[in-house]
Amino acid sequence: MDDLKSLAVFAETVAAGSMSAASRRLGTSPSAVSQTIRALEQRAGFALLHRSTRKLALTDAGERFYPHCKRLLDAARAAEDSLQQARDAPTGELRVSAPVGFATYIAQALASLFADAPELRLRLLVDDAMIDLIDARIDVAIRVGKLADSNWVARRLCDFDMLLCASPDYLARHGTPLSPQELTAHQWLVAGRMTESQAQSLVLDLLSRNDETARIEVNARIASNNQVALQQMCEHGLGIARLVGPDALTALRRGALVQVLPQWRLPSVPVWAVTPNRSGEEAKVRAALNGFKRYFASLETTV
């Protein structure tokens, strides 16, 4: 690396026209520049510069040597410029992962960022599986619920209410539960990974407006690892489901769903923005995190 530095000093000296001018560009002393070039000439075994009190001139060997050193200096400056650009402006490709049900939230949260950053590209990986951030080169992952212990950096964006919902048609056919205990007699749509046995059942911890508590375990008639599919099946009258509040709001307002036991509350779930690095972030990541923070802070998360 010292050899590379001496080549860069030589190129800067030729470009600047004098050692004093080169020293100002390099932030060092003229004597340090002179010593570096002298050491470079000693290693080469011949002079690269003709020196006078007023100017510098390249020797024949220096003429042949200089273009290679200049390309090295130009490459170093281009590399530094690319780092500066990554620090200062959202550019390049932003890689985001999110659960399937969050695709619409991502679009709305990042719309203004991409409108203002024409050189920024987006690669969105939508998957309910826990994508490995390092293997997939993810910049920001949206995660919901309790996080596993890791070295990743997690920022809490908001908390989502969880709602018990069913379609009016289902309730007309099977009756409306009036107490937590009546929930066990109903058909249930349960979210979970299909490889997990617990996906076939669901434990509900309920808290009433009077601070009463109830813990109910219900069995699944239908289990899926996809919240969007569960809500669709719930709207089609296949059973009761525990749904994410903001996801269910539109269906509740247009009457496709009805909240079951609205006087009882389920624990809310946290929503996180997770990044893999602790050692500083590129401008594109900072801008995306700010976009997510603003959007989820303004998002209506309750009925």
C-alpha positions in Angstrom: 0.0 0.0 0.0 3.0 2.3 0.6 4.0 1.8 -3.0 0.5 2.7 -4.2 0.7 5.9 -2.1 4.0 6.9 -3.6 2.5 6.5 -7.1 -0.4 8.7 -6.2 1.9 11.3 -4.8 3.9 11.3 -8.0 0.8 11.7 -10.2 -0.5 14.5 -8.0 2.8 16.3 -8.2 2.9 16.1 -12.0 -0.7 17.3 -12.2 -0.2 20.1 -9.7 3.0 21.3 -11.5 5.1 21.7 -8.3 5.8 20.0 -5.0 4.4 22.8 -3.0 1.1 22.8 -4.9 0.9 19.0 -4.6 1.6 19.2 -0.9 -1.4 21.6 -0.5 -3.7 19.2 -2.4 -2.4 16.2 -0.4 -2.5 18.0 3.0 1.2 17.4 3.7 4.5 19.3 3.5 6.6 19.9 0.4 9.5 18.1 2.1 7.3 15.0 2.6 6.3 15.1 -1.1 10.0 15.5 -2.1 11.1 12.5 0.1 8.3 10.3 -1.3 9.3 11.0 -4.9 13.0 10.6 -4.1 12.4 7.2 -2.5 10.3 6.2 -5.6 13.2 7.2 -7.9 15.7 5.3 -5.7 13.6 2.2 -6.1 13.3 2.7 -9.8 17.1 3.4 -10.2 16.7 6.5 -12.3 15.1 10.0 -12.2 11.5 10.6 -13.0 11.5 14.4 -12.7 13.8 17.2 -13.7 13.7 19.7 -10.9 14.4 23.4 -11.0 13.6 26.2 -8.7 10.7 27.3 -10.8 9.2 24.2 -12.3 9.2 20.4 -12.8 9.6 18.5 -16.0 9.2 14.8 -16.6 12.1 12.7 -17.8 11.5 10.2 -20.6 11.0 7.4 -18.1 8.6 9.7 -16.1 6.6 10.4 -19.3 6.0 6.7 -19.7 5.4 6.2 -16.0 3.0 9.0 -15.4 -0.1 7.8 -17.3 -0.3 4.6 -15.3 0.0 6.6 -12.0 -2.7 9.0 -13.2 -5.1 6.2 -13.9 -4.4 4.9 -10.4 -5.1 8.3 -8.9 -8.2 8.8 -11.0 -9.5 5.3 -9.9 -8.8 6.2 -6.3 -10.7 9.5 -6.6 -13.6 7.7 -8.4 -13.8 5.2 -5.5 -13.8 8.0 -3.0 -16.5 9.8 -4.9 -18.7 6.7 -5.0 -18.4 6.4 -1.2 -19.2 10.1 -0.8 -22.2 9.7 -3.0 -23.4 6.7 -1.0 -23.0 8.8 2.2 -24.8 11.8 0.9 -27.5 10.8 -1.6 -29.9 7.9 -2.0 -28.5 6.0 -5.1 -27.9 2.5 -6.2 -30.2 -0.4 -5.3 -32.2 -0.5 -2.1 -33.0 -4.1 -1.1 -36.1 -4.4 1.2 -37.8 -7.5 2.5 -41.3 -7.7 4.1 -44.1 -10.1 4.8 -46.6 -10.7 2.0 -49.3 -8.6 3.7 -47.0 -5.6 3.9 -46.4 -5.0 0.2 -48.9 -2.1 0.1 -47.4 -0.5 3.1 -43.9 -0.6 1.5 -45.2 1.2 -1.6 -46.9 4.0 0.3 -44.0 4.4 2.8 -41.3 4.7 0.1 -43.3 6.5 -2.7 -42.0 10.0 -1.8 -38.4 8.8 -1.5 -38.4 7.3 -5.0 -40.1 10.4 -6.4 -37.2 12.5 -5.0 -34.3 10.1 -5.8 -34.3 9.3 -9.5 -31.0 7.4 -9.3 -32.4 5.0 -6.6 -33.7 1.5 -7.6 -35.8 -0.8 -5.4 -35.6 -4.6 -5.1 -38.5 -5.8 -2.9 -38.5 -9.3 -1.6 -42.0 -10.2 -0.3 -42.0 -13.4 1.7 -43.5 -14.6 5.0 -40.4 -16.7 5.6 -37.6 -15.2 7.7 -35.1 -14.1 5.0 -31.5 -14.1 6.0 -30.4 -10.5 5.7 -26.8 -11.2 4.9 -27.4 -14.0 2.3 -30.0 -11.9 0.5 -28.0 -8.7 0.9 -31.1 -7.0 2.5 -30.7 -3.3 3.5 -33.9 -3.0 5.5 -36.3 -5.8 6.6 -39.8 -5.2 8.0 -40.5 -7.7 10.7 -43.7 -8.2 12.8 -43.9 -9.6 16.3 -41.2 -10.7 18.7 -37.7 -10.7 17.3 -35.2 -13.5 17.7 -31.9 -12.5 19.4 -29.3 -11.4 16.8 -26.7 -8.8 16.1 -29.0 -6.9 13.7 -30.2 -3.4 14.5 -34.0 -3.2 15.2 -36.0 0.0 15.3 -39.6 -0.1 16.5 -41.9 1.6 14.0 -45.3 1.1 15.6 -47.7 -1.4 17.2 -50.5 -3.1 15.4 -53.8 -4.1 17.1 -54.9 -7.7 16.5 -58.6 -8.2 15.9 -60.9 -11.2 15.9 -62.9 -11.0 12.7 -65.5 -13.0 10.8 -67.8 -12.4 7.9 -71.5 -11.5 8.4 -72.4 -14.6 6.5 -70.4 -16.9 8.8 -71.9 -15.3 11.9 -75.4 -15.6 10.5 -74.8 -19.3 10.0 -72.9 -20.2 13.1 -74.0 -17.5 15.6 -72.0 -14.6 17.1 -69.8 -15.4 20.2 -70.8 -13.4 23.2 -68.0 -14.5 25.5 -64.4 -15.8 25.1 -65.5 -19.3 26.2 -67.9 -19.5 23.2 -64.9 -19.1 20.8 -63.9 -22.8 21.1 -67.1 -23.9 19.4 -66.3 -22.1 16.2 -64.3 -22.8 13.0 -60.9 -21.1 13.0 -58.4 -19.8 10.5 -54.9 -19.8 12.0 -51.7 -18.3 10.8 -48.5 -20.4 11.2 -45.8 -22.1 9.3 -47.0 -25.4 8.0 -44.0 -27.3 9.4 -44.9 -26.3 12.9 -47.5 -28.4 14.8 -48.6 -25.4 16.8 -50.0 -23.9 13.6 -53.0 -26.2 14.1 -54.0 -24.4 17.3 -54.0 -20.9 18.6 -53.8 -19.5 22.1 -55.7 -16.3 22.6 -54.9 -14.0 25.6 -57.8 -11.6 26.0 -58.3 -8.6 28.1 -61.7 -7.0 28.7 -62.5 -3.3 29.2 -63.1 -4.2 32.8 -59.5 -5.7 33.1 -60.8 -9.2 33.1 -58.5 -11.7 31.5 -59.2 -14.9 29.6 -56.9 -17.5 27.9 -58.6 -19.6 25.3 -57.1 -22.2 23.0 -58.8 -22.8 19.7 -58.2 -25.5 17.0 -57.6 -24.6 13.4 -59.8 -25.8 10.6 -57.6 -24.0 8.2 -54.0 -23.1 8.7 -51.8 -20.9 6.4 -48.5 -19.1 6.5 -50.0 -16.3 4.5 -52.1 -13.6 6.3 -53.5 -12.2 3.0 -54.9 -15.7 2.2 -56.3 -16.1 5.7 -58.2 -12.7 5.5 -59.6 -13.6 2.1 -60.9 -16.9 3.4 -62.3 -15.1 6.5 -64.2 -12.7 4.2 -65.6 -15.7 2.3 -67.2 -17.0 5.5 -64.8 -19.9 6.3 -64.4 -19.1 10.0 -63.0 -16.6 12.6 -59.5 -15.3 12.2 -57.1 -13.2 14.2 -56.2 -10.4 11.8 -53.8 -7.5 11.7 -55.8 -4.3 12.5 -54.7 -2.1 9.6 -55.1 -5.0 7.2 -58.7 -5.6 8.3 -59.8 -1.9 8.5 -61.0 -1.6 4.9 -63.0 -4.8 5.0 -64.5 -3.9 8.3 -65.6 -0.5 7.0 -67.2 -1.9 3.9 -69.0 -4.6 5.9 -67.1 -7.6 4.5 -65.9 -8.4 8.0 -67.3 -7.9 11.5 -65.2 -7.6 14.6 -65.9 -10.4 17.0 -66.0 -9.7 20.8 -65.0 -6.0 20.3 -65.2 -5.5 24.1 -62.2 -7.8 24.5 -58.7 -6.8 23.4 -55.8 -9.0 22.1 -52.1 -8.0 22.7 -50.8 -5.8 20.0 -47.8 -6.8 18.0 -44.8 -4.6 17.3 -43.6 -3.7 13.8 -39.8 -3.4 13.3 -37.4 -2.1 10.7 -34.3 -4.3 10.9 -30.9 -3.6 9.4 -27.9 -5.8 9.3 -25.2 -3.2 10.1 -24.1 -1.4 13.2 -21.2 0.5 11.7 -23.1 3.3 9.9 -25.6 3.4 7.0 -25.7 4.5 3.5 -27.9 7.5 2.5 -30.4 5.2 0.8 -30.8 3.2 4.0 -31.2 6.3 6.2 -33.7 7.7 3.8 -35.7 4.5 3.7 -35.8 4.2 7.5 -37.0 7.8 7.7 -39.7 7.0 5.2 -40.9 4.0 7.2 -40.8 6.0 10.5 -42.9 8.8 9.1 -45.4 6.5 7.4 -46.0 4.1 10.2 -46.2 6.9 12.7 -49.1 8.3 10.7 -50.7 5.0 9.9 -54.1 4.3 11.4 -53.5 1.1 13.3 -56.7 0.7 15.3 -60.4 0.5 14.6 
